[in-house]
Each structure stands twice: as C-alpha cells, then as structure tokens.
Amino acid sequence: MVEESVELITERIKEATESKDIYGASYAITDKKNSSEFYLGTQGNGKYDIALTSTMIYDLASLTKVVVTTTRILQLIESGTLDLNTEIGEILFGFKYPQVTIANLLLHNSGLPADITDVRSMTKEELIKRIKETNLISSPGEKIVYSDLGFIILGWIIAQVDGELSTSLNEHIFEPLLMKNTGYNLSERPLANFIPTEDEPQRGGIIQGVVHDYKAYLLDGVSGHAGIFSTLGDLNNFTSMYINEGVFKGKQILSSQSINLLRQYSGGGRTLGWQTWNNDSTKLWHTGFTGTSIALDLKNKQSFVCLTNRIYPTRRKKEWIKTRKEVIRLFYGE
C-alpha cells in the first residue's frame, strides 16, 4: 500500500508543479522502520530557481501548533507541571477570561475568536494587550473555532512554567529527536537554504528566512502558534516518534498515556492540538498556511509529511489547498 500511495501522491504533486500551483515540494512517507523522501521541483522562479534538496528549510506556519506546542504541553502534563483542567488564570495574569482551560485551548473550543483582524497596525505590546483583553465569542467548551490566539497563550504558558520557549523546546523536543535544523529564528543558517514565502512590499519584498505569520513576526518570531522552521528530515524524526508510541531511537519522548489522551479527547473532527481525519482518532493531521502538512496513521504506524511554498509569490494562489487534502486522502488510502 505504501508503494502505491507514493506513486499516486508523486503523480499528483507533479501535476501541481507543472501547473505552477506550487514550484516544488519536499515530501516523505515513513513507517516504523523506513522513510522514503522525495524532493520535487524548485524553491521558486528567477533567482529562486534552485532545485530542492534535503537541506531546504521551510516556514512551518501552523504546524508549529502540533510539532512543538501540543507536544510540549503533553510532556508538561506527564510531569505533573500542568493538567488539562488547569485554568490559564492559575499561570498567567491579566486575562479577561482566566477560567479558560488548557484543554479548551488545545481543542480550539475556548471561545476565543479565530484571529485579530487589524494586527498589521499593532505593535508587539498592543498585540499582547489585545489577546489578553479580547472578548470570547462563545462560552468555553460550547463550540470549536480554530484559533491562533489560543496557541499563542499556550506558548506563554510553556514559557511561564518552563523558562524561555525556544530553550524549552530545544531541550525537550528538538535535541532528543535530533532535529538539528529546527527552531525559531534560524538566522545562522545560509539564507539560500530557506524556502521563500510571500512577496510583501511593506516588509521589503519576498520573505525568506524570517517568519511569514505577522503575529509571530511581532512577537519576535517566537510563538506557540507559528514561527518554527524545519526540514523534511527533522520532521520525519518527529513523526517517527508519534507512530512509535512516543519513542525515538530508544528514548521515550511522549508516554503512551499521552498518545492515548489524543484518542480519548477526539470529537468534532479534532483532538488535543490535532485534527482527526473523518473523526478517526488514529488518523491525525494538521496543515500550515504556507502550504505545509503532516498526517499520522497511528494504527498502521505510518506518517506523511509534505512541505511546500504555496504562497510564493502570493497567497492568492489557493489551488494547492485543495490538492493538499487530496494527497493526504491518498496517504490514508482513500
């Protein structure tokens, strides 16, 4: 089934590159023992007409939510530092609705709105103040609204209980998973290795090597909702850990109890941090605005990572959004 999936996925991605829906994609299917990696196309056109290789670094956008924030929160729950029922007011101060819980934030049913509309007119301090004072649009637990704001808050919670966010993630996720090219603000890496994202004149043109998401940009590139950069190889290490019940190269990164929590809290197309494919708690997936995606099949012990730059040179290119879901469906054998 894996070989058949790879062939179908490759065919579909080739079609997308030929039609210039995307310029290229780095993708892999991984099982318990092996990982098949593919690099198809280029970074972009003109001076970005550079063939993709394993050294290429992608802005993961909202994959940050599951790769780092959800994973670290689960670890902190394992250690007893946090609990799913912990209210944000127990850890952070100045919030209008301190009764919102960590579970609410992870499940996107906190009642927080999806986003802040006028963020581009704000300073960092104004953004932080707005998030703390924003009104709920529904009662906690009432309905699911996918919200960047909730995961920004989760990032602040991690920082409050475990020190600076980037340091916490390096120590507990990136280093044990040998994710050597993953993190925030990877400015020490060669600029040519970064996949360019969007052409934004107000930010000086093509964004490359700097976080695309504007809220994360205001927050100095470090946030729980976006901001992480990574490579295909590093993300394969991450997904390998999940499909092996939290174990990577003999090290327990997440406990089996945490993996079970993802099954236990499945409902309404979501679980803690992740989306569930057709409400199947063994099939977890998530996407990022820049074009990225991860899909996990916990039952069959397989994962699919697909990294693209679909917003280059403009976010008006939306064709990949539909194709991305098609290739995930192919990975799941549908």
BELPETA-V114289 format. One record per backbone hydrogen bond with DSSP energy under -0.5 kcal/mol. NH is the residue of the N-H (numbers start at 1). CO is the residue of the C=O. E is the energy in kcal/mol with one decimal. If there is no record, write none. Layout:
NH CO E
NH CO E
This chain:
5 1 -2.5
6 2 -2.8
7 3 -2.1
8 4 -2.2
9 5 -2.9
10 6 -2.8
11 7 -2.1
12 8 -2.0
13 9 -2.5
14 10 -2.5
15 11 -1.8
16 12 -1.7
17 13 -2.2
18 14 -2.6
19 15 -1.8
20 17 -1.0
21 16 -2.2
22 16 -1.2
25 40 -2.7
26 307 -2.4
27 25 -0.5
27 38 -2.4
28 305 -2.2
29 36 -1.6
30 303 -2.3
31 34 -3.0
36 29 -2.6
37 35 -0.6
38 27 -2.8
40 25 -2.8
42 23 -2.2
43 48 -0.5
43 50 -1.8
44 48 -1.9
48 45 -2.3
49 46 -1.7
50 48 -2.6
52 41 -2.3
56 53 -1.5
57 193 -3.3
58 230 -3.3
60 58 -0.8
60 228 -2.5
63 60 -2.1
64 61 -1.9
65 62 -1.5
65 225 -0.6
66 63 -0.8
67 63 -3.0
68 64 -1.7
69 64 -1.8
70 65 -2.4
71 66 -0.7
72 68 -2.8
73 69 -2.4
74 70 -2.4
75 71 -1.9
76 72 -2.3
77 73 -1.9
78 74 -2.2
79 75 -1.9
80 77 -1.0
81 76 -1.5
82 76 -1.7
86 83 -1.9
88 100 -2.9
89 98 -2.4
90 87 -2.0
91 88 -1.5
92 88 -3.2
96 132 -2.5
98 95 -0.6
100 97 -1.5
102 86 -1.9
103 84 -2.5
105 101 -1.9
106 102 -2.5
107 103 -2.4
108 104 -0.5
108 105 -0.8
109 104 -2.0
110 104 -0.6
119 116 -0.8
121 118 -1.7
122 119 -1.9
127 123 -2.2
128 124 -2.2
129 125 -2.2
130 126 -2.4
131 127 -2.4
132 128 -2.0
133 129 -1.7
134 130 -1.3
137 111 -3.7
138 111 -0.7
141 109 -3.9
142 139 -2.3
145 108 -2.9
145 143 -0.5
148 114 -2.1
151 147 -0.8
152 148 -1.8
153 149 -2.1
154 150 -1.8
155 151 -1.8
156 152 -1.8
157 153 -2.3
158 154 -2.4
159 155 -2.2
160 156 -2.2
161 157 -2.2
162 158 -2.0
163 159 -1.3
168 164 -2.4
169 165 -2.4
170 166 -2.3
171 167 -2.3
172 168 -2.1
173 169 -2.3
174 169 -2.1
175 170 -2.6
177 173 -1.7
178 175 -1.5
179 174 -3.0
180 178 -1.5
182 179 -1.0
183 229 -2.0
187 185 -1.8
189 186 -1.9
193 190 -1.8
194 191 -1.8
195 57 -2.8
197 207 -3.1
199 313 -2.6
200 198 -0.9
200 205 -2.5
201 199 -0.5
203 200 -2.1
204 201 -1.8
205 200 -2.3
207 198 -2.3
208 206 -0.5
217 213 -2.2
218 214 -2.4
219 215 -1.7
220 217 -1.1
221 216 -3.0
222 219 -1.5
223 221 -0.6
223 226 -0.6
229 183 -2.5
230 58 -2.0
235 231 -2.0
236 232 -2.0
237 233 -1.5
238 234 -1.8
239 235 -2.8
240 236 -2.3
241 237 -1.6
242 238 -1.4
243 239 -2.4
244 240 -0.9
245 242 -1.1
246 241 -2.2
247 241 -0.6
247 244 -1.4
248 251 -2.8
251 248 -2.2
253 246 -3.0
253 251 -0.9
254 246 -1.7
258 255 -0.5
259 255 -1.6
260 256 -2.2
261 257 -1.7
262 258 -1.3
263 259 -1.0
264 260 -2.6
265 261 -2.4
266 263 -1.2
267 270 -2.8
270 267 -1.4
271 274 -2.7
273 106 -2.2
273 271 -0.7
274 272 -1.1
275 285 -2.4
276 269 -2.0
277 280 -0.6
277 283 -2.7
278 276 -0.6
279 276 -1.1
280 277 -1.8
281 279 -0.7
283 280 -2.1
284 282 -0.6
284 296 -1.5
285 275 -2.1
286 294 -2.1
288 292 -2.2
291 288 -2.1
293 306 -1.6
294 286 -2.3
295 304 -2.5
296 284 -3.8
297 302 -3.2
298 282 -3.1
298 296 -0.6
299 282 -0.6
301 297 -0.8
302 297 -1.9
303 30 -2.5
304 295 -2.9
305 28 -2.2
306 293 -2.4
307 26 -3.1
309 24 -0.6
310 290 -1.4
311 290 -0.8
312 309 -1.9
313 311 -0.5
317 314 -1.4
318 316 -1.1
321 318 -1.2
322 318 -0.7
322 319 -0.7
323 319 -1.6
324 320 -3.5
325 321 -1.2
326 322 -1.6
327 323 -2.5
328 324 -1.8
329 325 -2.2
330 326 -2.0
331 327 -2.0
332 328 -2.0
333 330 -1.4
334 329 -2.5
